[in-house]
Amino acid sequence: MIEMSEEEFEGLVADALDELPEAFVERLDNVVFLVTDRAEPDQGPADTLGLYEGLAQTDGDFGPFAEPNQVFIFREPLLEMCDSVEELAEEVRITVIHEVAHHFGIEDDELEELGWA
């Protein structure tokens, strides 16, 4: 386990988002990224790393007044599983990519085949 301030952790999430291809970023205009300590009980087990809540792009149009989709990145489980800042940065990157993939309609089984589960 490593320790890191909330601001530093949010910086790792921002760095992961900066690495996404521009073609993906352009299609994230209705997605809000949130960093919280842990998943709420209705969001999954306490060791959940990330969560996508919303309508995947493959499921239809958002409409002009749609609520934003949300990607949650859960800080404490990621800090607990990593032994170095480098490992944490990689796990944050994988988690961000995994949750963004759900926005594009890619399911867990497909992500597992690609090595992003």
Order of alpha helices (4+ residues) and beta strands (2+ residues): alpha-alpha-beta-beta-beta-alpha-alpha-alpha
